[in-house]
């Protein structure tokens, strides 16, 4: 069984080119699903959804308090991490105190900050405006501290099935430097770096609705974040706001979300200016790579 897993995951081994590879999915008469970089009869293109969309709209909110012709505009951040926000106003009528340009600010964790205070120019008449609000998890300021990551799992040895700039799915801004490690479901996943748990998902079965599947996101002290994806349903054993140390148990590996076989997807990200991007990192010990069976490797 594990040999089949290695074969499947080896298909998506990192290649020298950063250009996306076209992958074809097919099913034989016995219902066995296969993936290949070469089309065959009955196969169709497998579309990877570079999701990693964490729904934060309930935890990062624009709040407008209205009283006696004055509108106070706040941002509420309920996350255990700072967020960078951008706010501007369009279609302004009968309002003074409107900022002359775009407001960009970092909102501390678990806080509420007033960004604007608008007042009616003519009393008795309503204010009119359209707020334009954007945000991104994390604080873009400050240097990234060099760090070599211990292996984020127990057991093995396991091998890399797709590395940085992998042609199958590691080519988007959020996952360019991610690494996939093929491993059986149920492998213990542990924290590779200390920090605070910012976000978790634990309820997804199979492919579900989120390409990331079940995951744990940990904010490190230098502002970077380690994200552990495709975890087994119900196995996440940490909570948001909890501080973890190197080796702390996080979950069990799985095969959820947009996953083609049991593996751990580990990526390090940081906010570089209203957007999370993956950044390069290294493990503190060598991890072997699977041969690329799609290209005839052995």
N, C-alpha and C positions, 0 to 999 in steps of 0.2 A: 504493500500500500504506500509506504513512504517513498519507494522507488518511483511510483507513478507521480507522487507529489513533486519529487525532484525534477522529473521529466517535464511536468506541466509548468512549474515555476521557472525552469531553465529556459523555456521559450521566450521569456521576457527579460533575459539577461541583458545587462548594459552593453551597448555598442559604442563605437567611437564617434558616431554621428549623433548630434543632438536633435536631429529632425525626427518627427514622430513616425513610427512604423505603422503600416496598415496591418491590422490583425483580423483574421477571418475565423468565424466560429461556425462549427458544424456539429451535427449529431448523427450517429450511425443508427442502424436498425435496432440496436440493443439499448438505445437511449444514452450511450456514452458521448459526452460532449468533448470536442477537441478544438484546440486553437492552433493556428498556423499563420505564418507570414505569406503563405501561398494559397491562392483561391482554389477551391475544389468544387465539384458538383454539389449543389444544394447549400453551399456555405454562404454566409452573409458577413458583411463588415461588422466587426464588434466595435461599438463606439464607447470610448472611455469618457465618463463624466468626471471632469476634474472639479469635484464638488468642494469639499472642505468648507462648506458654508455653515457656519455656526450661527444659529438663530439667536441673536442677542437683543432683538427689538423689545423684549420684555424686561431686559436688564439695563439697557441704555436708552433713555427716553428724553424727549423734549417736553417740558412741562411749562405751560403758560398760565400764570395766575393773573386774573383780571379783577381790578377793584377801583371804583371811582375814576374811570377813564384812564387808568394806568395798567399797562400790560407788562408784567415782569416775566422774562423768559429765562428759564432754568434748564440745565441738563442734569439729570439724575443718573448716576452710575452705581448700580447695585452689584457690580462684579468685584471679585477679589483681585483686581488688577486695574491699573490705570487705562484710560482710553483717550485717544486723540480725537477731537471733534472739530468740525468746520461748520460754521453757521453764517448764512447771509440772508438778506431779505429782498424780495421782488414785489412789484405791484403795490408799492407803498402809497397810501393816501391818508391824509388827515392824521399824520403821526410825526412826532418829533422825537429826538433821541435815538434815531435809527443809526447804527454804525455806518460810517462812510465806506467801509470795505468789508471784506470777509474776515470773520473772527475765527482764529484757529487757536485752540487751547488744549492742554492736557488736563483731564479731569481725574483727580485722585480716586483710588478705589473707595467704594462704599461712601460716596459723598454726593452732595448736590451743590452746584455752582451757578450763580446768576451771571448770564452773559450779556443781557441787554435789558433796558427799561424804557419802554415806549409810552409816550403820553399823547393824548388827543390834542391836536392843534386847535381845533374848535370844539369847545365843550358841548355836550349834548348830541354830538354826531359820532358814529362808530369809527373806530380805526380799521383800516384795511391794509393787509400785507400778506405775503406768502413766504413763510420761512423755508429755507432750503438747508437741510441738515444732513451731514454725513459724519461717519465715525469709523474708527479702526481700533482694534484691540492693541494695547501696548503703548509705551512711551518711546518715541523715536530718538530721544536725546541720550547722550552718554555712550561711552565706548563699549564694545563687546570684549569681554575678558576671554583670553585664550583658554581652552579647556579640552582635554581628551576624554571622551566618554567611555566609561566602563560598559560592557555589554549589557543591554537592558533586558536580559532574560536569564533564567536558570536552566541548566541542562545543555544538551547538544552533544557534540558540536553540530552547528547548523551552517548553512551557506547562504551567501547573497544571491538572490534570484533576479534582482534588478538594482542597479546602482544609480549614482548621480548622473543626470542627463540621459537616463534610460529612454529608449525610443518608444516604449509602450505607453508610459504615463508620466514619466518624470521630466516633463518639459515645460510645464506651466510655472508661473512665478512662485506659487505656494509650495511646489513639490520638486523643483529642479534638482535640489541636492538631497532629496530623500533617499533612503535605502530600504529595500524590501529583503527580509530574511525569511526563507522558507522554513517552516517548522510545523509540527503536528498541532492540531487544536488542543487547547488545554495546557500548553506550555506556560509556566509562571512568568509573567512580565513584571519587571521591577524598575524602580526609578534609577536612571543613569546619572542623574544630577539632582541635588537638593533644590527645593523651592516650594511654592504654594500651588495647590491644585486650583485652577481657574475655572475649568469647564469639563464636564463629563457627559457621556451618553452611554446608557446601559440597557436599553430596552429593544434594540433593533434585532430583528431576526433576518437571516439570509441577506438578500440584496437590499431589502427595505426601501426607504425613501431618501436616505442620506448616503452619498457615495463614500463617506468616511467610515460608515458602519459605527460600531461602538468605539469610543475613544476616551483618552484622558489627556488633558492639556495641563502642563506644569509651567508656571512662571518662575524663571531663575532670577537670582539677585541682580544680574547685569542687564535685565530687561529682555533677554532672549527667552524663548519658550520651546520646550520639548513636547512633541505630540506623538502619542502612541495610538495607532489606528487598527481597525478591523478586529477588535477584541470580541471575545465570546460573550453572548448575551447573558446578563445577570452576573457576570464575574467581576465587574468593577467593584473594588473594595475600599475606595477612598471617596471622600466627599469634597465638594467645593469649599474652599477656605482652609482645608487641612494642609499643614506643612509636612512635607515628606523629606527624607534624607536618602542618600545613595543606598540602594538596596532595598528600600521600602517596597512592599508588595503593592502593586497597582491593580492587576487583573490577570486574566488568562488569555492567551492568544486565541484567535478565532478565524472566521472566514466570512465576516459580515461586510455589508456595503458593496462597493464596486471592486470585489476581490475575485480573482480567477482561481484561487486555491488558498489553502491555509497558510498564512504568513503574517509577520509583523511588519507594518509600514512605520518607520521611525523617521521623523523629520525635525529639524531645528529651525525655528522661524523668529523673525523680529519685525517690528514696525519700522519701516524706513521712511515714513511720511505718508500718512493716511492710507496705508496698505501693508498687509503682512506679506513677507517674502521669505522663502527658504534661504538659508545661508550654509556655506560649506562647514563640515565638521569631520572629525576623525574619531574612530574607536581607539582605545588605548592598547589594543592587541589586534593582530591580523585576523581577518575573517575571510575564508576562502570563497571563491565565486563558482557558481554552477556553470558547466559548459553550455554554450548556446546551441541547443539541439535544432532550433529553427534554421541555423546556418550550417548544420552538419557537424557541429562540435561533438567531441567524444570525451 
